[in-house]
Amino acid sequence: MWALYAAPTIAIAPVIILIFGMGATATILVITINAFFPLAINTMDGVATVDENLVKAARVFGANRFQVFRRVVVPYILPWILVGLRLAVTLALLGMIFVEVFFSPRGLGYLIREASDVGDAATTYAVIMIVVISSVVFVQSFRLLESKFIPWSREVQL
């Protein structure tokens, strides 16, 4: 998985555009590739850290594989998944802006490119602020979900 993640999306995007054309399919594929790996890697790391003693205790009490997964593994990895989602949504937005700046005739990235091409600094900064605010709203939404669905998880502020 790390080998696939090591290839920068910026390098892969032009190839995807060549194969699929400058349409929604290519844009969605670039966004998906950008967002998938942080979520998948975070989830896999979360599963790898599940306390084996909890799994054994559930098995001792008669839990089958599905019950162990549902009652032990999923609650244990929820913080990992939600952190992965926070990373994924930010990188998805980044992928969208990248594709729109370089390959799309519409969208926020296109507006950034067009405004900067004609020297319209006010519009360029306004659109960038929209992107930043959108990203912050998405990330904070996932933090809210985290506080609702995993209240036992403590948030570390940096």
OpenMM code with the backbone's topology and positions (N, CA, C; nanometers):
from openmm import Vec3, app, unit

residues = "MET TRP ALA LEU TYR ALA ALA PRO THR ILE ALA ILE ALA PRO VAL ILE ILE LEU ILE PHE GLY MET GLY ALA THR ALA THR ILE LEU VAL ILE THR ILE ASN ALA PHE PHE PRO LEU ALA ILE ASN THR MET ASP GLY VAL ALA THR VAL ASP GLU ASN LEU VAL LYS ALA ALA ARG VAL PHE GLY ALA ASN ARG PHE GLN VAL PHE ARG ARG VAL VAL VAL PRO TYR ILE LEU PRO TRP ILE LEU VAL GLY LEU ARG LEU ALA VAL THR LEU ALA LEU LEU GLY MET ILE PHE VAL GLU VAL PHE PHE SER PRO ARG GLY LEU GLY TYR LEU ILE ARG GLU ALA SER ASP VAL GLY ASP ALA ALA THR THR TYR ALA VAL ILE MET ILE VAL VAL ILE SER SER VAL VAL PHE VAL GLN SER PHE ARG LEU LEU GLU SER LYS PHE ILE PRO TRP SER ARG GLU VAL GLN LEU".split()
positions = [
    Vec3(0.0834, -0.1193, 0.0000),
    Vec3(0.0000, 0.0000, 0.0000),
    Vec3(0.0874, 0.1251, 0.0000),
    Vec3(0.1979, 0.1219, 0.0788),
    Vec3(0.2851, 0.2384, 0.0856),
    Vec3(0.3477, 0.2694, -0.0494),
    Vec3(0.3758, 0.1673, -0.1278),
    Vec3(0.4368, 0.1899, -0.2592),
    Vec3(0.3427, 0.2693, -0.3489),
    Vec3(0.2139, 0.2376, -0.3436),
    Vec3(0.1171, 0.3128, -0.4238),
    Vec3(0.1016, 0.4552, -0.3721),
    Vec3(0.1059, 0.4708, -0.2391),
    Vec3(0.0903, 0.6021, -0.1791),
    Vec3(0.2121, 0.6909, -0.2052),
    Vec3(0.3272, 0.6287, -0.2275),
    Vec3(0.4504, 0.7047, -0.2483),
    Vec3(0.4484, 0.7843, -0.3783),
    Vec3(0.3743, 0.7374, -0.4767),
    Vec3(0.3664, 0.8099, -0.6042),
    Vec3(0.2808, 0.9346, -0.5843),
    Vec3(0.3363, 1.0528, -0.6077),
    Vec3(0.2588, 1.1749, -0.5855),
    Vec3(0.1427, 1.1868, -0.6845),
    Vec3(0.0284, 1.2251, -0.6323),
    Vec3(-0.0902, 1.2413, -0.7163),
    Vec3(-0.0669, 1.3456, -0.8241),
    Vec3(0.0132, 1.4456, -0.7931),
    Vec3(0.0429, 1.5499, -0.8915),
    Vec3(0.1105, 1.4896, -1.0137),
    Vec3(0.1907, 1.3865, -0.9930),
    Vec3(0.2570, 1.3208, -1.1059),
    Vec3(0.1631, 1.2261, -1.1797),
    Vec3(0.0676, 1.1685, -1.1082),
    Vec3(-0.0247, 1.0726, -1.1686),
    Vec3(-0.1406, 1.1418, -1.2395),
    Vec3(-0.1807, 1.2586, -1.1917),
    Vec3(-0.2981, 1.3281, -1.2457),
    Vec3(-0.2919, 1.3498, -1.3966),
    Vec3(-0.1806, 1.3965, -1.4527),
    Vec3(-0.1786, 1.4144, -1.5985),
    Vec3(-0.2018, 1.2844, -1.6755),
    Vec3(-0.1513, 1.1740, -1.6229),
    Vec3(-0.1733, 1.0443, -1.6882),
    Vec3(-0.3214, 1.0077, -1.6821),
    Vec3(-0.3827, 1.0317, -1.5675),
    Vec3(-0.5260, 1.0039, -1.5530),
    Vec3(-0.6065, 1.0903, -1.6497),
    Vec3(-0.5681, 1.2170, -1.6628),
    Vec3(-0.6369, 1.3074, -1.7558),
    Vec3(-0.6201, 1.2579, -1.8992),
    Vec3(-0.5008, 1.2108, -1.9339),
    Vec3(-0.4787, 1.1571, -2.0692),
    Vec3(-0.5667, 1.0357, -2.0965),
    Vec3(-0.5815, 0.9496, -1.9976),
    Vec3(-0.6600, 0.8275, -2.0162),
    Vec3(-0.8098, 0.8568, -2.0186),
    Vec3(-0.8578, 0.9375, -1.9247),
    Vec3(-1.0017, 0.9580, -1.9090),
    Vec3(-1.0535, 1.0893, -1.9660),
    Vec3(-0.9640, 1.1779, -2.0086),
    Vec3(-1.0077, 1.3072, -2.0595),
    Vec3(-1.0331, 1.4042, -1.9459),
    Vec3(-1.0632, 1.5290, -1.9827),
    Vec3(-1.0850, 1.6325, -1.8820),
    Vec3(-1.2324, 1.6372, -1.8435),
    Vec3(-1.2762, 1.5371, -1.7737),
    Vec3(-1.4157, 1.5315, -1.7328),
    Vec3(-1.4286, 1.4942, -1.5870),
    Vec3(-1.5513, 1.4656, -1.5509),
    Vec3(-1.5810, 1.4327, -1.4118),
    Vec3(-1.5122, 1.3034, -1.3676),
    Vec3(-1.5008, 1.2063, -1.4579),
    Vec3(-1.4397, 1.0781, -1.4210),
    Vec3(-1.2959, 1.0973, -1.3747),
    Vec3(-1.2181, 1.1720, -1.4506),
    Vec3(-1.0782, 1.1951, -1.4143),
    Vec3(-1.0682, 1.2736, -1.2837),
    Vec3(-1.1525, 1.3744, -1.2688),
    Vec3(-1.1504, 1.4552, -1.1470),
    Vec3(-1.1835, 1.3693, -1.0256),
    Vec3(-1.2878, 1.2899, -1.0370),
    Vec3(-1.3277, 1.2037, -0.9255),
    Vec3(-1.2189, 1.1016, -0.8940),
    Vec3(-1.1548, 1.0489, -0.9961),
    Vec3(-1.0479, 0.9512, -0.9748),
    Vec3(-0.9287, 1.0140, -0.9020),
    Vec3(-0.8886, 1.1334, -0.9420),
    Vec3(-0.7772, 1.2022, -0.8740),
    Vec3(-0.8145, 1.2315, -0.7291),
    Vec3(-0.9360, 1.2792, -0.7067),
    Vec3(-0.9813, 1.3083, -0.5707),
    Vec3(-0.9827, 1.1805, -0.4873),
    Vec3(-1.0327, 1.0723, -0.5451),
    Vec3(-1.0400, 0.9447, -0.4736),
    Vec3(-0.9015, 0.8927, -0.4386),
    Vec3(-0.8103, 0.8983, -0.5337),
    Vec3(-0.6731, 0.8528, -0.5070),
    Vec3(-0.6104, 0.9372, -0.3969),
    Vec3(-0.6318, 1.0680, -0.4030),
    Vec3(-0.5757, 1.1575, -0.3022),
    Vec3(-0.6310, 1.1270, -0.1633),
    Vec3(-0.7593, 1.0936, -0.1551),
    Vec3(-0.8241, 1.0748, -0.0256),
    Vec3(-0.8140, 0.9323, 0.0273),
    Vec3(-0.8030, 0.8343, -0.0606),
    Vec3(-0.8108, 0.6941, -0.0194),
    Vec3(-0.6964, 0.6510, 0.0717),
    Vec3(-0.5749, 0.6826, 0.0343),
    Vec3(-0.4600, 0.6271, 0.1056),
    Vec3(-0.4483, 0.6726, 0.2506),
    Vec3(-0.4682, 0.8005, 0.2828),
    Vec3(-0.4614, 0.8366, 0.4255),
    Vec3(-0.5662, 0.7629, 0.5089),
    Vec3(-0.6850, 0.7471, 0.4527),
    Vec3(-0.7904, 0.6763, 0.5247),
    Vec3(-0.7574, 0.5280, 0.5386),
    Vec3(-0.7158, 0.4653, 0.4307),
    Vec3(-0.6854, 0.3219, 0.4335),
    Vec3(-0.5667, 0.2916, 0.5245),
    Vec3(-0.4620, 0.3704, 0.5137),
    Vec3(-0.3422, 0.3463, 0.5949),
    Vec3(-0.3718, 0.3704, 0.7423),
    Vec3(-0.4458, 0.4765, 0.7724),
    Vec3(-0.4818, 0.5034, 0.9116),
    Vec3(-0.5672, 0.3905, 0.9688),
    Vec3(-0.6629, 0.3425, 0.8900),
    Vec3(-0.7492, 0.2336, 0.9361),
    Vec3(-0.6687, 0.1061, 0.9590),
    Vec3(-0.5787, 0.0750, 0.8667),
    Vec3(-0.4947, -0.0443, 0.8830),
    Vec3(-0.4059, -0.0323, 1.0067),
    Vec3(-0.3508, 0.0857, 1.0290),
    Vec3(-0.2700, 0.1060, 1.1494),
    Vec3(-0.3549, 0.0900, 1.2752),
    Vec3(-0.4781, 0.1401, 1.2706),
    Vec3(-0.5683, 0.1244, 1.3844),
    Vec3(-0.5981, -0.0213, 1.4138),
    Vec3(-0.6264, -0.0987, 1.3099),
    Vec3(-0.6537, -0.2418, 1.3276),
    Vec3(-0.5314, -0.3121, 1.3851),
    Vec3(-0.4140, -0.2724, 1.3416),
    Vec3(-0.2907, -0.3360, 1.3900),
    Vec3(-0.2654, -0.3078, 1.5381),
    Vec3(-0.3256, -0.2022, 1.5916),
    Vec3(-0.3012, -0.1670, 1.7317),
    Vec3(-0.4096, -0.2169, 1.8267),
    Vec3(-0.5095, -0.2881, 1.7737),
    Vec3(-0.6158, -0.3388, 1.8611),
    Vec3(-0.5531, -0.4277, 1.9685),
    Vec3(-0.5918, -0.4024, 2.0910),
    Vec3(-0.5383, -0.4772, 2.2048),
    Vec3(-0.5822, -0.6232, 2.1955),
    Vec3(-0.4870, -0.7112, 2.1803),
    Vec3(-0.5151, -0.8549, 2.1653),
    Vec3(-0.5847, -0.9115, 2.2888),
    Vec3(-0.5572, -0.8537, 2.4049),
    Vec3(-0.6228, -0.9007, 2.5273),
    Vec3(-0.7731, -0.8750, 2.5236),
    Vec3(-0.8138, -0.7635, 2.4629),
    Vec3(-0.9570, -0.7360, 2.4487),
    Vec3(-1.0232, -0.8378, 2.3569),
    Vec3(-0.9552, -0.8720, 2.2490),
    Vec3(-1.0075, -0.9721, 2.1557),
    Vec3(-1.0194, -1.1071, 2.2263),
    Vec3(-0.9157, -1.1446, 2.3001),
    Vec3(-0.9182, -1.2725, 2.3724),
    Vec3(-1.0290, -1.2740, 2.4779),
    Vec3(-1.0463, -1.1627, 2.5474),
    Vec3(-1.1518, -1.1551, 2.6489),
    Vec3(-1.2894, -1.1712, 2.5853),
    Vec3(-1.3106, -1.1084, 2.4719),
    Vec3(-1.4387, -1.1221, 2.4021),
    Vec3(-1.4616, -1.2666, 2.3593),
    Vec3(-1.3561, -1.3324, 2.3126),
    Vec3(-1.3677, -1.4730, 2.2703),
    Vec3(-1.3994, -1.5628, 2.3908),
    Vec3(-1.3378, -1.5335, 2.5055),
    Vec3(-1.3639, -1.6113, 2.6269),
    Vec3(-1.5113, -1.6001, 2.6664),
    Vec3(-1.5688, -1.4816, 2.6468),
    Vec3(-1.7096, -1.4616, 2.6802),
    Vec3(-1.8040, -1.5099, 2.5702),
    Vec3(-1.7503, -1.5782, 2.4694),
    Vec3(-1.8337, -1.6423, 2.3685),
    Vec3(-1.8635, -1.5603, 2.2444),
    Vec3(-1.7934, -1.4527, 2.2238),
    Vec3(-1.8183, -1.3704, 2.1049),
    Vec3(-1.7650, -1.4404, 1.9801),
    Vec3(-1.8455, -1.4366, 1.8738),
    Vec3(-1.7976, -1.4915, 1.7466),
    Vec3(-1.7153, -1.3846, 1.6745),
    Vec3(-1.6652, -1.4170, 1.5553),
    Vec3(-1.5773, -1.3232, 1.4833),
    Vec3(-1.6482, -1.1912, 1.4533),
    Vec3(-1.7737, -1.1975, 1.4117),
    Vec3(-1.8474, -1.0750, 1.3808),
    Vec3(-1.8677, -0.9908, 1.5063),
    Vec3(-1.9028, -1.0550, 1.6167),
    Vec3(-1.9223, -0.9817, 1.7415),
    Vec3(-1.7923, -0.9186, 1.7903),
    Vec3(-1.6820, -0.9900, 1.7763),
    Vec3(-1.5518, -0.9327, 1.8130),
    Vec3(-1.5246, -0.8103, 1.7271),
    Vec3(-1.5491, -0.8234, 1.5973),
    Vec3(-1.5263, -0.7102, 1.5074),
    Vec3(-1.6157, -0.5924, 1.5457),
    Vec3(-1.7443, -0.6190, 1.5673),
    Vec3(-1.8407, -0.5118, 1.5929),
    Vec3(-1.8229, -0.4488, 1.7310),
    Vec3(-1.7971, -0.5306, 1.8314),
    Vec3(-1.7940, -0.4807, 1.9693),
    Vec3(-1.6549, -0.4437, 2.0207),
    Vec3(-1.5514, -0.4950, 1.9567),
    Vec3(-1.4150, -0.4677, 2.0044),
    Vec3(-1.3361, -0.3879, 1.9009),
    Vec3(-1.3242, -0.4413, 1.7804),
    Vec3(-1.2365, -0.3806, 1.6799),
    Vec3(-1.2895, -0.2448, 1.6339),
    Vec3(-1.4167, -0.2385, 1.5949),
    Vec3(-1.4707, -0.1122, 1.5420),
    Vec3(-1.4621, 0.0010, 1.6442),
    Vec3(-1.5088, -0.0178, 1.7700),
    Vec3(-1.4930, 0.0926, 1.8652),
    Vec3(-1.3467, 0.1319, 1.8878),
    Vec3(-1.2581, 0.0333, 1.8821),
    Vec3(-1.1164, 0.0604, 1.9042),
    Vec3(-1.0565, 0.1431, 1.7911),
    Vec3(-1.0990, 0.1174, 1.6668),
    Vec3(-1.0372, 0.1864, 1.5530),
    Vec3(-1.1131, 0.3109, 1.5080),
    Vec3(-1.2283, 0.3409, 1.5687),
    Vec3(-1.3022, 0.4607, 1.5283),
    Vec3(-1.2181, 0.5883, 1.5326),
    Vec3(-1.1388, 0.6113, 1.6376),
    Vec3(-1.0552, 0.7321, 1.6351),
    Vec3(-0.9593, 0.7341, 1.5158),
    Vec3(-0.9044, 0.6193, 1.4812),
    Vec3(-0.8128, 0.6105, 1.3676),
    Vec3(-0.8865, 0.6427, 1.2374),
    Vec3(-1.0069, 0.5886, 1.2237),
    Vec3(-1.0850, 0.6120, 1.1022),
    Vec3(-1.1201, 0.7595, 1.0890),
    Vec3(-1.1634, 0.8208, 1.1985),
    Vec3(-1.2038, 0.9613, 1.1900),
    Vec3(-1.0852, 1.0541, 1.1654),
    Vec3(-0.9698, 1.0220, 1.2203),
    Vec3(-0.8496, 1.1000, 1.1872),
    Vec3(-0.8166, 1.0817, 1.0391),
    Vec3(-0.8279, 0.9582, 0.9908),
    Vec3(-0.8073, 0.9323, 0.8484),
    Vec3(-0.9049, 1.0099, 0.7620),
    Vec3(-1.0300, 1.0199, 0.8066),
    Vec3(-1.1298, 1.0970, 0.7316),
    Vec3(-1.0962, 1.2460, 0.7303),
    Vec3(-1.0475, 1.2971, 0.8434),
    Vec3(-1.0070, 1.4389, 0.8459),
    Vec3(-0.8947, 1.4642, 0.7471),
    Vec3(-0.7968, 1.3752, 0.7445),
    Vec3(-0.6879, 1.3884, 0.6470),
    Vec3(-0.7405, 1.3723, 0.5045),
    Vec3(-0.8272, 1.2737, 0.4851),
    Vec3(-0.8782, 1.2430, 0.3514),
    Vec3(-0.9588, 1.3585, 0.2938),
    Vec3(-1.0426, 1.4209, 0.3753),
    Vec3(-1.1263, 1.5288, 0.3221),
    Vec3(-1.0399, 1.6486, 0.2831),
    Vec3(-0.9369, 1.6759, 0.3600),
    Vec3(-0.8464, 1.7856, 0.3258),
    Vec3(-0.7700, 1.7550, 0.1974),
    Vec3(-0.7198, 1.6326, 0.1856),
    Vec3(-0.6460, 1.5952, 0.0649),
    Vec3(-0.7372, 1.5819, -0.0566),
    Vec3(-0.8627, 1.5441, -0.0349),
    Vec3(-0.9586, 1.5394, -0.1456),
    Vec3(-0.9826, 1.6797, -0.1997),
    Vec3(-0.9967, 1.7753, -0.1098),
    Vec3(-1.0145, 1.9143, -0.1520),
    Vec3(-0.8907, 1.9638, -0.2258),
    Vec3(-0.7743, 1.9282, -0.1766),
    Vec3(-0.6495, 1.9643, -0.2438),
    Vec3(-0.6429, 1.9037, -0.3837),
    Vec3(-0.6803, 1.7766, -0.3964),
    Vec3(-0.6815, 1.7112, -0.5273),
    Vec3(-0.7793, 1.7771, -0.6227),
    Vec3(-0.8960, 1.8144, -0.5704),
    Vec3(-0.9956, 1.8814, -0.6536),
    Vec3(-0.9422, 2.0150, -0.7057),
    Vec3(-0.8843, 2.0933, -0.6165),
    Vec3(-0.8305, 2.2236, -0.6571),
    Vec3(-0.7184, 2.2046, -0.7585),
    Vec3(-0.6315, 2.1072, -0.7363),
    Vec3(-0.5220, 2.0820, -0.8298),
    Vec3(-0.5749, 2.0512, -0.9692),
    Vec3(-0.6696, 1.9590, -0.9787),
    Vec3(-0.7248, 1.9220, -1.1097),
    Vec3(-0.7923, 2.0417, -1.1746),
    Vec3(-0.8660, 2.1182, -1.0964),
    Vec3(-0.9359, 2.2333, -1.1531),
    Vec3(-0.8396, 2.3424, -1.1982),
    Vec3(-0.7326, 2.3647, -1.1234),
    Vec3(-0.6363, 2.4685, -1.1620),
    Vec3(-0.5716, 2.4348, -1.2956),
    Vec3(-0.5324, 2.3106, -1.3127),
    Vec3(-0.4541, 2.2756, -1.4304),
    Vec3(-0.5332, 2.2151, -1.5455),
    Vec3(-0.6476, 2.1545, -1.5178),
    Vec3(-0.7124, 2.0767, -1.6232),
    Vec3(-0.8602, 2.1054, -1.6453),
    Vec3(-0.9215, 2.1908, -1.5658),
    Vec3(-1.0662, 2.2060, -1.5751),
    Vec3(-1.1071, 2.3452, -1.6220),
    Vec3(-1.2144, 2.3534, -1.6993),
    Vec3(-1.2654, 2.4837, -1.7413),
    Vec3(-1.3694, 2.5398, -1.6439),
    Vec3(-1.3805, 2.4823, -1.5252),
    Vec3(-1.4750, 2.5333, -1.4254),
    Vec3(-1.4299, 2.4897, -1.2855),
    Vec3(-1.4913, 2.5487, -1.1849),
    Vec3(-1.4610, 2.5125, -1.0469),
    Vec3(-1.3779, 2.6186, -0.9761),
    Vec3(-1.3555, 2.5964, -0.8469),
    Vec3(-1.2804, 2.6933, -0.7671),
    Vec3(-1.1354, 2.7046, -0.8129),
    Vec3(-1.0738, 2.5924, -0.8455),
    Vec3(-0.9364, 2.5965, -0.8958),
    Vec3(-0.9263, 2.6748, -1.0254),
    Vec3(-1.0245, 2.6563, -1.1118),
    Vec3(-1.0290, 2.7318, -1.2377),
    Vec3(-1.0405, 2.8813, -1.2083),
    Vec3(-1.1252, 2.9176, -1.1120),
    Vec3(-1.1394, 3.0595, -1.0762),
    Vec3(-1.0084, 3.1163, -1.0224),
    Vec3(-0.9375, 3.0377, -0.9424),
    Vec3(-0.8074, 3.0825, -0.8916),
    Vec3(-0.7123, 3.1079, -1.0076),
    Vec3(-0.7053, 3.0139, -1.0996),
    Vec3(-0.6154, 3.0279, -1.2149),
    Vec3(-0.6538, 3.1480, -1.3007),
    Vec3(-0.7807, 3.1606, -1.3334),
    Vec3(-0.8243, 3.2707, -1.4193),
    Vec3(-0.8004, 3.4062, -1.3533),
    Vec3(-0.8337, 3.4168, -1.2252),
    Vec3(-0.8145, 3.5441, -1.1553),
    Vec3(-0.6666, 3.5789, -1.1448),
    Vec3(-0.5826, 3.4807, -1.1184),
    Vec3(-0.4393, 3.5102, -1.1080),
    Vec3(-0.3787, 3.5400, -1.2446),
    Vec3(-0.4308, 3.4770, -1.3507),
    Vec3(-0.3801, 3.5047, -1.4858),
    Vec3(-0.4024, 3.6493, -1.5277),
    Vec3(-0.5140, 3.7074, -1.4833),
    Vec3(-0.5427, 3.8465, -1.5213),
    Vec3(-0.4992, 3.9453, -1.4131),
    Vec3(-0.4339, 3.8955, -1.3088),
    Vec3(-0.3822, 3.9834, -1.2048),
    Vec3(-0.4871, 4.0315, -1.1066),
    Vec3(-0.5978, 3.9617, -1.0960),
    Vec3(-0.7052, 3.9998, -1.0042),
    Vec3(-0.6783, 3.9375, -0.8669),
    Vec3(-0.5971, 4.0072, -0.7889),
    Vec3(-0.5557, 3.9548, -0.6583),
    Vec3(-0.6738, 3.9382, -0.5633),
    Vec3(-0.7686, 4.0306, -0.5672),
    Vec3(-0.8827, 4.0237, -0.4753),
    Vec3(-0.9636, 3.8957, -0.4971),
    Vec3(-0.9929, 3.8649, -0.6223),
    Vec3(-1.0689, 3.7426, -0.6519),
    Vec3(-0.9870, 3.6189, -0.6175),
    Vec3(-0.8583, 3.6216, -0.6497),
    Vec3(-0.7716, 3.5077, -0.6182),
    Vec3(-0.7745, 3.4790, -0.4688),
    Vec3(-0.7533, 3.5813, -0.3875),
    Vec3(-0.7538, 3.5615, -0.2427),
    Vec3(-0.8920, 3.5236, -0.1913),
    Vec3(-0.9965, 3.5789, -0.2498),
    Vec3(-1.1328, 3.5456, -0.2069),
    Vec3(-1.1624, 3.3975, -0.2299),
    Vec3(-1.1252, 3.3474, -0.3466),
    Vec3(-1.1500, 3.2056, -0.3761),
    Vec3(-1.0633, 3.1171, -0.2872),
    Vec3(-0.9389, 3.1566, -0.2652),
    Vec3(-0.8520, 3.0800, -0.1750),
    Vec3(-0.9120, 3.0766, -0.0346),
    Vec3(-0.9675, 3.1881, 0.0100),
    Vec3(-1.0314, 3.1912, 0.1422),
    Vec3(-1.1532, 3.0993, 0.1468),
    Vec3(-1.2288, 3.0920, 0.0386),
    Vec3(-1.3428, 2.9994, 0.0319),
    Vec3(-1.2938, 2.8559, 0.0477),
    Vec3(-1.1842, 2.8237, -0.0193),
    Vec3(-1.1272, 2.6888, -0.0097),
    Vec3(-1.0806, 2.6609, 0.1333),
    Vec3(-1.0116, 2.7555, 0.1937),
    Vec3(-0.9617, 2.7377, 0.3304),
    Vec3(-1.0781, 2.7223, 0.4281),
    Vec3(-1.1783, 2.8076, 0.4156),
    Vec3(-1.2945, 2.7998, 0.5047),
    Vec3(-1.3670, 2.6665, 0.4860),
    Vec3(-1.3809, 2.6225, 0.3623),
    Vec3(-1.4447, 2.4926, 0.3358),
    Vec3(-1.3671, 2.3804, 0.4031),
    Vec3(-1.2362, 2.3846, 0.3918),
    Vec3(-1.1524, 2.2819, 0.4528),
    Vec3(-1.1681, 2.2819, 0.6044),
    Vec3(-1.1675, 2.3990, 0.6641),
    Vec3(-1.1832, 2.4094, 0.8095),
    Vec3(-1.3202, 2.3571, 0.8520),
    Vec3(-1.4246, 2.3908, 0.7764),
    Vec3(-1.5594, 2.3424, 0.8089),
    Vec3(-1.5646, 2.1898, 0.8017),
    Vec3(-1.5053, 2.1317, 0.6978),
    Vec3(-1.5039, 1.9857, 0.6855),
    Vec3(-1.4298, 1.9215, 0.8023),
    Vec3(-1.3125, 1.9729, 0.8334),
    Vec3(-1.2324, 1.9151, 0.9419),
    Vec3(-1.3059, 1.9280, 1.0751),
    Vec3(-1.3643, 2.0441, 1.1013),
    Vec3(-1.4370, 2.0630, 1.2269),
    Vec3(-1.5615, 1.9746, 1.2335),
    Vec3(-1.6228, 1.9488, 1.1186),
    Vec3(-1.7381, 1.8574, 1.1151),
    Vec3(-1.6963, 1.7180, 1.1588),
    Vec3(-1.5802, 1.6735, 1.1129),
    Vec3(-1.5319, 1.5424, 1.1546),
    Vec3(-1.4920, 1.5420, 1.3014),
    Vec3(-1.4427, 1.6536, 1.3518),
    Vec3(-1.4129, 1.6619, 1.4954),
    Vec3(-1.5423, 1.6519, 1.5765),
    Vec3(-1.6482, 1.7145, 1.5267),
    Vec3(-1.7775, 1.7058, 1.5938),
    Vec3(-1.8288, 1.5621, 1.5919),
    Vec3(-1.8178, 1.4968, 1.4767),
    Vec3(-1.8563, 1.3554, 1.4679),
    Vec3(-1.7759, 1.2713, 1.5665),
    Vec3(-1.6487, 1.3021, 1.5762),
    Vec3(-1.5617, 1.2281, 1.6678),
    Vec3(-1.6089, 1.2448, 1.8116),
    Vec3(-1.6444, 1.3660, 1.8501),
    Vec3(-1.6893, 1.3878, 1.9879),
    Vec3(-1.8239, 1.3203, 2.0146),
    Vec3(-1.9070, 1.3053, 1.9118),
    Vec3(-2.0373, 1.2393, 1.9286),
    Vec3(-2.0251, 1.0873, 1.9313),
    Vec3(-1.9442, 1.0317, 1.8404),
    Vec3(-1.9384, 0.8868, 1.8252),
    Vec3(-1.8322, 0.8189, 1.9109),
    Vec3(-1.7313, 0.8927, 1.9516),
    Vec3(-1.6286, 0.8328, 2.0372),
    Vec3(-1.5948, 0.9282, 2.1522),
    Vec3(-1.6909, 0.9441, 2.2443),
    Vec3(-1.6680, 1.0380, 2.3544),
    Vec3(-1.5549, 0.9948, 2.4471),
    Vec3(-1.5182, 0.8663, 2.4447),
    Vec3(-1.4101, 0.8172, 2.5303),
    Vec3(-1.2726, 0.8571, 2.4779),
    Vec3(-1.2677, 0.9021, 2.3531),
    Vec3(-1.1397, 0.9411, 2.2938),
    Vec3(-1.1075, 1.0840, 2.3346),
    Vec3(-0.9876, 1.1038, 2.3792),
    Vec3(-0.9473, 1.2404, 2.4153),
    Vec3(-0.8761, 1.3037, 2.2970),
    Vec3(-0.9019, 1.4294, 2.2782),
    Vec3(-0.8396, 1.5005, 2.1676),
    Vec3(-0.7120, 1.5671, 2.2165),
    Vec3(-0.6077, 1.5531, 2.1407),
    Vec3(-0.4806, 1.6147, 2.1739),
    Vec3(-0.4680, 1.7418, 2.0914),
    Vec3(-0.4491, 1.8531, 2.1576),
    Vec3(-0.4327, 1.9807, 2.0891),
    Vec3(-0.2845, 2.0111, 2.0750),
    Vec3(-0.2451, 2.0498, 1.9569),
    Vec3(-0.1056, 2.0873, 1.9344),
    Vec3(-0.0914, 2.2367, 1.9296),
] * unit.nanometer
topology = app.Topology()
chain = topology.addChain("A")
for resn in residues:
    res = topology.addResidue(resn, chain)
    for name in ("N", "CA", "C"):
        topology.addAtom(name, app.Element.getBySymbol(name[0]), res)
